Amino acid sequence: MLYNVKLRISYTYETSADSHRTLLRMLPRTLPYQSLIQGVIEADPLPSRRRDGVDFFGNPTTDLSHDMALSQLSFQFRGRVRRSEPFAGLDLSSKFFDLPRDIAAYRDIGPDSPHHFIAASPRVPMEKEITAFARSVVNENMSTLTAARALSTALHDTFDFDPTATDVSTPPIEAFRNRRGVCQDITHVMIAGLRGIGIPAGYVSGFLRTVPPEGQARLEGADAMHAWVRCWCGPEIGWFEVDPTNAIDVGTDHITVAFGRDYSDVAPAKGSLRSQGSHKTSHVVDVVPVDETASRI
């Protein structure tokens, strides 16, 4: 699938803010199943300084500084991405009871090493309640991939998607106890559950193409930044991605932006400023399928 993608994040400050610095992770990754054909990140107003780079996990980053007083600030990604279907062959994942042995035998400590994703991380502590829930839906005779899918389905079946129930700082245990939240919450809970039973798990941020109801036109800005889970299923298949919010394996409707241990590693915009008073934030995404012969973004 070929997509034109736009993401715009805007801030409006009650009192002018100065000394503003922001680290962006908005540029989609290039992966075996995904290609960034072209893309640009822009800031309005133009930054005083800019530096593009890559973080430890291989995510493209843009570091921006604004030295002037600002009442409004916006960041935009605009680009074209080709996404192919991930390989979905036989389940060659490790048996669940063999996975600890396979993790111990893995000697690499690079960014894709399962060792970075097995313990607690800044936004995902180990929680006994979540671990107990995960244990209740898996058994040791399952493959690791089957266990991950079982937990994904169980969370989907017990959670109500509710954008009013949580905010970006809500701990996973609170969302789990209330069984309400958004994709970030469900993803954090699943990561906590998988790690609690010994399956390395990480956070994926990206875009999700949505399909309008039959007979209705697609709305501009109707798509959303999304979150899902990647889990390490053993040396044969490595990392596999599942979307617990929708209880599906990740496919061509998902466009990957960043990998990390949890949201703190992949936030699309993270920064600091000097100001007082409140501010407002808006966030608009468009993911539009295009014809393979199209030439314009």
N, C-alpha and C positions, 0 to 999 in steps of 0.2 A: 504494500500500500504506500502511496505517495501522499504526503500531507503538507499543506501550508499551515504554519503554526505562528500564533502571536500571543505574547504574554506581556501585559502591562501592569506594573505595580506603582501606585501613586500615593503620595503622602501630602496632606495639607495640615499646616501647623497653626495653632491658635496664636502663638507668638513666634516671630521669626527665629529660626534656628540657625546656628552657625557651627563651625568646626565639625562638619558632618563627614563621617567616613563609613563606607558600606562595602561589604563583601558579597558579591552576587554569585549564585550558582543557578543560572537560567539557561545556559547553553546545552542543548541535548548532546548526549555522548555519542561517539562513534564506537560501535560494538559489532561482533560478528553478525548479528541479526538486525542492525540498525546503522544507517549512514546519515550524517549531517551533510547534505548536499551544498547548502549555503546558509549563512545566517549572520546576523549582526546584533550586537547589544548596544543600545544607545541610552544616554541619560539626558534629561532636560531639567535644569540647565546643564550645559557642558561642564564636566568636572575640572577642577584645578589640576588634578593628577589622575592618571589611570595606569594600571598594571594588570596585564592578563597572564594567567598561569594555570597550574594544575595542582590540586591538593594531593594528600597522601593516597587517597582512594582512587585517584585518576580522574576526578571530576574537574571539568574546566571551571576556572574562577576568574572573576573580574573585580579588582580592588580599586575603588573610586574614592577620591577625597574632594570635598567642596569647602573652600575657605571663605566663601561669602555668606551673608545672611540670606536665608531662604524662607519663604512662606509656603512654597510648593516645591515638590521634587517628584520626579517620576523616572522609572526605568522600563525599558521595553526590549524584548527579544522578538525578532521577526526572522523567520527562516523557513527552509524546506527540508523535510526529513523523509527518508524512505525506510519503511519498517517491514521486515519479512517475518513469516511465522517461525517461532523458535522450533528447534527439532523436538518432535514428539514421538519418539520411537518406543522401544520396549522399556519397561521400568527396570533399569540396571542399577538402581540405587542400592546402597548397603542395607542389609537387614538391620532393623532398629537396634537389636541387641548387639550387633557387631560394630555399630558406629563409634563407640568410645575407642575401640582398638584402632579404627581407621583414622580417627582424629589424632591419636597419639603417634601414629606412624607418619603423619604429614609433617615434614621438616621445614617447609618454606614458611617464612614469616612476612612475605610480601603483602600487598594490599588485598589480595583475594584469599589470603590464608584463613581457614576456618577458626584459627586460634584467636583472631581479633573479635569474633562474633559469638563466643560461647559464654562469656561472663557478663555481669551487669555493666551497663554503660550510663552516661550522664542522665538520660531521660528514661531509661528502662532498668529499674532495680529488679532484683529477684523478689518475687512475691509468692508466699506459700499458697495463697488462695488460687492464684492463676496457675501455678504449677499443678495443684491438685485437680483443677478443672481439666488441664491438658492430659494428665494421667488417666482421667476418667474416660477419655474418648479414644485412647490408643491402647495397643497391646504389643508385647515384645515380639510377636510373630509377624507383625506388619513390616513391610519395607519402610525405609525412612520417608520416601516420597508419599506413600499411602498414609503414613502417620501425619505428615504435614497437611495433606489434603483433608484428612478427617478433622483436624483442628480448625482449618479454614471453614469448613462447612458448619461445624458446631458453633463457631463464633457468629457466622452469618445468621444462623437459625435463632440465636439467643439475643443478638443485639438489635436494637431499633436505631435506624439512622436518624439522628436528630441534631441538626446544626445549632440548636439553641441550648443543648445540654452541656457543652464543654467549650473551652477556649484553647488557644495554642499551648497554654501552660498546665492544662489539666493532667494530673498524674494518671498513669495507666490503671492503677488500682481503683481509683474513683470511678472512672468510666466503666471498668469491669463490674464493680459492685452495683452500679446503676443500670448496667446493660444498655447504655445509651451513648451515642457519640457520633463522630464522623470518621472518615477513612484514616486520619492520623491516629485516632484513639484505638480503632480496631487493629490497625497495624502494630502499634506499640504493644497492645495486649497479646497479640499472636506471637510477636518476637519474645516477649517475656515468657509465654507458655512454652515455646519451642526450646529456648535456652534452659528453662527449668527442668525439662526432661532430657537435656543433653544434645539437642540438635542446634548447631550453629545457625544463627538467623540475623539478617540485616534489614535495613530500611531502604526502600527505593522511592524516590520522588520522581514525578513525571507528569505527563498529560494523558488524559483519557478522552478519547473521542466518544461523544454521546450521540445517540440517534433520536431525533424528535418523534413524537407520537405519529402514528400513521395519519396521513392527510394534512399534517401541519408543517409549515415551513420551518427550517432550521433558524434559530435565533442567534444573532451575533452575541458573543460572550457567554453562550450557554454552556460551554465546556468548562472544565475545572482543573486546577492542579490536583493531582491525585497521589495517593500513597499505597504501596503494597509491599509484600514481603519476599525476600530471597532467602532460601535455606540451602545449606550445604548437605547434599545427600550421599556423599561418599566419593571416592576417587574416580569411579567410572563416569558419572554424569556431572559431578561437581555441583555448581549452583543451579537451582531451579526456582522460578518465580511464581508465586500464587497471589491472588487478589482476594483477601478474606471479606472485604466489603461486599463483593459480588459473588463469592464462592466459586471462582473460576480460576483456571490456569491463565497466566498472562499471555496475551496474543497480540495480534496486529493492531488492536485498538489502543494499546498502551505504548507510549513513547517515553523512553527513559531519559531522565535528566541527570540524576545523581544517585550514587550508592553511599551508604554510611551505616554506622552502628544504630543510630536512631535519628530523630528529626534534627537534633543539634548539629549533626554532621552535614546536613543537606539543605538547610533552610534556604529558600531562594534569595532572600535578602536579610543580611544580618549586619548590624552596625551600631554606631554610637554617635551622639550629637550633644550639643550644649544648648539647652532651651528651658522654657518653663511653660506651664499650661498643657493643654491636651492636644492631641492630633487625631486626624482621621486617615484611614487607609482604605484604598479600593484595589481590587484585584480582578482583572478581566483576562480570560483565555479564549482563544478561538483555535480549534483544530478542524481544518477543512480538507476533506479528501479532494484531490485534483487528478485530472487526467495525466497519464504518463507522458503525454506529448506537450503538456503545458510548459511555458517558458517563463512566466512571470510569477512573482510572489505577491 
